[in-house]
Amino acid sequence: MRKKLPYPPGPRGYPIIGNMGMMDQLTHHGLARLSRQYGGLCHLQMGGLHVVVVSTPEIAREVLQVQDIVFANRPANVAIVYLTYDRADMAFANYGSF
């Protein structure tokens, strides 16, 4: 049995597609409406991808300045690992000493 991860609050999505049915509403106006309803941190699920929307300057500062090391690495898929010789390039290398 898989443990559910503690995501921030957000609108409920459909089982497989998640919140992709809301794509026409996810403009800056729609995201502002979601932030008024769910707060400055909102969770959306786009298919199998989990997206966290940051809507307030205070939370953005926390994510981008205080917790910057946690979010410094870029995600890599199989193609990136293969094409960059196990992420041995400048664009997709992990943060830190090489």
LOMIMI-104814 format. One record per residue: residue number from 1; y, z, x of N, C-alpha, C in turn. Coordinates in nm, 2 decimals. Layout:
nr | npy | npz | npx | capy | capz | capx | cpy | cpz | cpx
NUM | Y | Z | X | Y | Z | X | Y | Z | X
...
END
This chain:
nr | npy | npz | npx | capy | capz | capx | cpy | cpz | cpx
1 | -0.12 | 0.00 | 0.08 | 0.00 | 0.00 | 0.00 | 0.12 | 0.00 | 0.09
2 | 0.22 | -0.09 | 0.06 | 0.34 | -0.11 | 0.15 | 0.45 | -0.01 | 0.10
3 | 0.51 | 0.05 | 0.20 | 0.62 | 0.14 | 0.17 | 0.75 | 0.06 | 0.14
4 | 0.82 | 0.09 | 0.04 | 0.95 | 0.02 | 0.01 | 1.06 | 0.07 | 0.10
5 | 1.13 | -0.03 | 0.16 | 1.24 | 0.01 | 0.25 | 1.36 | 0.06 | 0.17
6 | 1.44 | 0.15 | 0.23 | 1.55 | 0.21 | 0.15 | 1.68 | 0.11 | 0.17
7 | 1.69 | 0.02 | 0.08 | 1.80 | -0.07 | 0.08 | 1.92 | -0.01 | 0.00
8 | 2.04 | -0.06 | 0.03 | 2.15 | -0.01 | -0.06 | 2.14 | -0.06 | -0.20
9 | 2.21 | -0.01 | -0.29 | 2.20 | -0.05 | -0.43 | 2.25 | -0.20 | -0.45
10 | 2.20 | -0.26 | -0.55 | 2.23 | -0.40 | -0.57 | 2.17 | -0.45 | -0.70
11 | 2.20 | -0.57 | -0.75 | 2.15 | -0.62 | -0.87 | 2.00 | -0.65 | -0.85
12 | 1.92 | -0.62 | -0.96 | 1.78 | -0.65 | -0.96 | 1.76 | -0.80 | -0.96
13 | 1.66 | -0.85 | -0.88 | 1.63 | -0.99 | -0.88 | 1.50 | -1.02 | -0.94
14 | 1.46 | -1.15 | -0.95 | 1.33 | -1.19 | -1.00 | 1.23 | -1.17 | -0.89
15 | 1.10 | -1.16 | -0.92 | 1.00 | -1.13 | -0.83 | 0.99 | -1.22 | -0.70
16 | 1.00 | -1.35 | -0.71 | 0.98 | -1.43 | -0.60 | 1.11 | -1.48 | -0.54
17 | 1.20 | -1.52 | -0.63 | 1.33 | -1.58 | -0.58 | 1.44 | -1.48 | -0.56
18 | 1.42 | -1.36 | -0.61 | 1.52 | -1.25 | -0.58 | 1.64 | -1.28 | -0.66
19 | 1.76 | -1.28 | -0.60 | 1.89 | -1.30 | -0.66 | 1.94 | -1.44 | -0.64
20 | 1.85 | -1.54 | -0.61 | 1.89 | -1.68 | -0.59 | 1.94 | -1.74 | -0.72
21 | 1.91 | -1.68 | -0.84 | 1.96 | -1.73 | -0.96 | 2.11 | -1.70 | -0.98
22 | 2.17 | -1.61 | -0.89 | 2.31 | -1.58 | -0.90 | 2.39 | -1.66 | -0.80
23 | 2.34 | -1.76 | -0.74 | 2.41 | -1.84 | -0.63 | 2.54 | -1.89 | -0.68
24 | 2.55 | -1.93 | -0.81 | 2.68 | -1.98 | -0.85 | 2.78 | -1.87 | -0.87
25 | 2.74 | -1.74 | -0.87 | 2.83 | -1.63 | -0.88 | 2.87 | -1.57 | -0.75
26 | 2.81 | -1.61 | -0.64 | 2.83 | -1.55 | -0.51 | 2.94 | -1.60 | -0.43
27 | 3.05 | -1.63 | -0.50 | 3.18 | -1.67 | -0.43 | 3.25 | -1.54 | -0.39
28 | 3.37 | -1.55 | -0.33 | 3.44 | -1.43 | -0.30 | 3.48 | -1.34 | -0.42
29 | 3.50 | -1.41 | -0.53 | 3.53 | -1.34 | -0.66 | 3.40 | -1.26 | -0.71
30 | 3.29 | -1.33 | -0.70 | 3.16 | -1.27 | -0.74 | 3.12 | -1.15 | -0.65
31 | 3.14 | -1.17 | -0.52 | 3.11 | -1.06 | -0.43 | 3.20 | -0.94 | -0.45
32 | 3.33 | -0.97 | -0.48 | 3.43 | -0.86 | -0.51 | 3.38 | -0.78 | -0.64
33 | 3.33 | -0.86 | -0.74 | 3.29 | -0.79 | -0.86 | 3.16 | -0.71 | -0.83
34 | 3.07 | -0.76 | -0.75 | 2.95 | -0.68 | -0.71 | 3.00 | -0.55 | -0.63
35 | 3.10 | -0.56 | -0.55 | 3.14 | -0.44 | -0.48 | 3.21 | -0.34 | -0.57
36 | 3.27 | -0.38 | -0.67 | 3.33 | -0.29 | -0.77 | 3.21 | -0.22 | -0.84
37 | 3.11 | -0.29 | -0.87 | 3.00 | -0.23 | -0.95 | 2.90 | -0.15 | -0.86
38 | 2.87 | -0.19 | -0.74 | 2.77 | -0.12 | -0.66 | 2.83 | -0.05 | -0.53
39 | 2.95 | -0.06 | -0.51 | 3.01 | 0.00 | -0.39 | 3.03 | -0.10 | -0.28
40 | 3.08 | -0.04 | -0.16 | 3.11 | -0.13 | -0.05 | 3.00 | -0.19 | 0.02
41 | 2.88 | -0.14 | 0.00 | 2.76 | -0.19 | 0.06 | 2.66 | -0.23 | -0.05
42 | 2.62 | -0.36 | -0.05 | 2.54 | -0.41 | -0.16 | 2.42 | -0.49 | -0.11
43 | 2.31 | -0.48 | -0.17 | 2.19 | -0.55 | -0.13 | 2.15 | -0.66 | -0.22
44 | 2.13 | -0.78 | -0.16 | 2.08 | -0.90 | -0.24 | 1.96 | -0.95 | -0.17
45 | 1.87 | -1.00 | -0.25 | 1.75 | -1.06 | -0.19 | 1.75 | -1.21 | -0.23
46 | 1.75 | -1.29 | -0.12 | 1.75 | -1.44 | -0.13 | 1.61 | -1.49 | -0.09
47 | 1.52 | -1.50 | -0.19 | 1.38 | -1.53 | -0.16 | 1.32 | -1.42 | -0.08
48 | 1.27 | -1.45 | 0.04 | 1.21 | -1.34 | 0.12 | 1.31 | -1.28 | 0.21
49 | 1.43 | -1.32 | 0.21 | 1.54 | -1.27 | 0.30 | 1.62 | -1.16 | 0.23
50 | 1.63 | -1.05 | 0.30 | 1.72 | -0.94 | 0.24 | 1.86 | -0.95 | 0.31
51 | 1.96 | -0.95 | 0.22 | 2.10 | -0.97 | 0.27 | 2.17 | -0.84 | 0.23
52 | 2.25 | -0.79 | 0.32 | 2.34 | -0.67 | 0.29 | 2.48 | -0.72 | 0.30
53 | 2.56 | -0.70 | 0.19 | 2.69 | -0.75 | 0.18 | 2.79 | -0.63 | 0.21
54 | 2.88 | -0.64 | 0.30 | 2.97 | -0.54 | 0.34 | 3.11 | -0.58 | 0.28
55 | 3.17 | -0.49 | 0.19 | 3.29 | -0.53 | 0.12 | 3.41 | -0.45 | 0.15
56 | 3.40 | -0.34 | 0.22 | 3.52 | -0.26 | 0.25 | 3.55 | -0.26 | 0.40
57 | 3.67 | -0.24 | 0.43 | 3.71 | -0.24 | 0.58 | 3.65 | -0.12 | 0.65
58 | 3.63 | -0.01 | 0.58 | 3.57 | 0.11 | 0.65 | 3.43 | 0.09 | 0.69
59 | 3.35 | 0.03 | 0.59 | 3.21 | 0.00 | 0.62 | 3.20 | -0.11 | 0.72
60 | 3.28 | -0.21 | 0.72 | 3.28 | -0.32 | 0.81 | 3.31 | -0.27 | 0.95
61 | 3.40 | -0.17 | 0.97 | 3.43 | -0.11 | 1.10 | 3.31 | -0.04 | 1.15
62 | 3.25 | 0.04 | 1.06 | 3.12 | 0.11 | 1.10 | 3.02 | 0.02 | 1.15
63 | 3.00 | -0.10 | 1.08 | 2.89 | -0.19 | 1.12 | 2.93 | -0.26 | 1.25
64 | 3.05 | -0.31 | 1.26 | 3.09 | -0.40 | 1.37 | 3.14 | -0.33 | 1.49
65 | 3.19 | -0.20 | 1.48 | 3.23 | -0.13 | 1.60 | 3.14 | -0.02 | 1.64
66 | 3.11 | 0.07 | 1.54 | 3.04 | 0.19 | 1.58 | 2.89 | 0.16 | 1.60
67 | 2.83 | 0.08 | 1.51 | 2.69 | 0.04 | 1.52 | 2.66 | -0.09 | 1.58
68 | 2.75 | -0.14 | 1.67 | 2.74 | -0.28 | 1.71 | 2.62 | -0.31 | 1.80
69 | 2.57 | -0.21 | 1.87 | 2.45 | -0.23 | 1.95 | 2.33 | -0.26 | 1.87
70 | 2.32 | -0.20 | 1.75 | 2.21 | -0.22 | 1.66 | 2.20 | -0.36 | 1.61
71 | 2.32 | -0.42 | 1.58 | 2.33 | -0.55 | 1.53 | 2.36 | -0.66 | 1.63
72 | 2.35 | -0.63 | 1.76 | 2.38 | -0.73 | 1.86 | 2.29 | -0.84 | 1.88
73 | 2.16 | -0.82 | 1.85 | 2.06 | -0.93 | 1.88 | 2.06 | -1.03 | 1.76
74 | 2.03 | -1.15 | 1.79 | 2.02 | -1.25 | 1.69 | 1.87 | -1.26 | 1.65
75 | 1.84 | -1.29 | 1.52 | 1.70 | -1.31 | 1.49 | 1.65 | -1.44 | 1.55
76 | 1.52 | -1.44 | 1.59 | 1.46 | -1.56 | 1.64 | 1.33 | -1.59 | 1.57
77 | 1.31 | -1.71 | 1.54 | 1.19 | -1.76 | 1.47 | 1.10 | -1.82 | 1.58
78 | 0.99 | -1.88 | 1.54 | 0.89 | -1.93 | 1.64 | 0.95 | -2.05 | 1.71
79 | 1.03 | -2.13 | 1.64 | 1.09 | -2.25 | 1.71 | 1.19 | -2.21 | 1.81
80 | 1.27 | -2.11 | 1.79 | 1.37 | -2.06 | 1.89 | 1.30 | -2.01 | 2.01
81 | 1.19 | -1.93 | 1.99 | 1.12 | -1.87 | 2.10 | 1.05 | -1.98 | 2.18
82 | 1.00 | -2.09 | 2.12 | 0.94 | -2.20 | 2.19 | 1.04 | -2.28 | 2.27
83 | 1.15 | -2.32 | 2.20 | 1.25 | -2.41 | 2.26 | 1.33 | -2.34 | 2.37
84 | 1.35 | -2.21 | 2.37 | 1.43 | -2.14 | 2.47 | 1.34 | -2.06 | 2.57
85 | 1.22 | -2.10 | 2.58 | 1.13 | -2.03 | 2.67 | 1.13 | -1.88 | 2.66
86 | 1.09 | -1.84 | 2.54 | 1.09 | -1.69 | 2.51 | 1.22 | -1.63 | 2.52
87 | 1.32 | -1.70 | 2.46 | 1.46 | -1.65 | 2.45 | 1.53 | -1.63 | 2.58
88 | 1.50 | -1.72 | 2.68 | 1.55 | -1.71 | 2.81 | 1.68 | -1.80 | 2.83
89 | 1.76 | -1.80 | 2.73 | 1.89 | -1.87 | 2.74 | 2.00 | -1.78 | 2.70
90 | 2.12 | -1.83 | 2.71 | 2.24 | -1.75 | 2.68 | 2.26 | -1.72 | 2.53
91 | 2.23 | -1.82 | 2.45 | 2.27 | -1.81 | 2.31 | 2.17 | -1.71 | 2.23
92 | 2.04 | -1.71 | 2.27 | 1.95 | -1.63 | 2.19 | 1.88 | -1.52 | 2.27
93 | 1.93 | -1.49 | 2.39 | 1.88 | -1.38 | 2.47 | 1.91 | -1.25 | 2.40
94 | 1.82 | -1.15 | 2.42 | 1.84 | -1.02 | 2.36 | 1.96 | -0.95 | 2.43
95 | 2.02 | -0.86 | 2.36 | 2.14 | -0.79 | 2.42 | 2.09 | -0.70 | 2.53
96 | 2.16 | -0.69 | 2.64 | 2.13 | -0.60 | 2.75 | 2.11 | -0.68 | 2.88
97 | 2.05 | -0.61 | 2.98 | 2.03 | -0.67 | 3.11 | 1.92 | -0.77 | 3.10
98 | 1.93 | -0.88 | 3.17 | 1.83 | -0.99 | 3.16 | 1.72 | -0.96 | 3.25
END
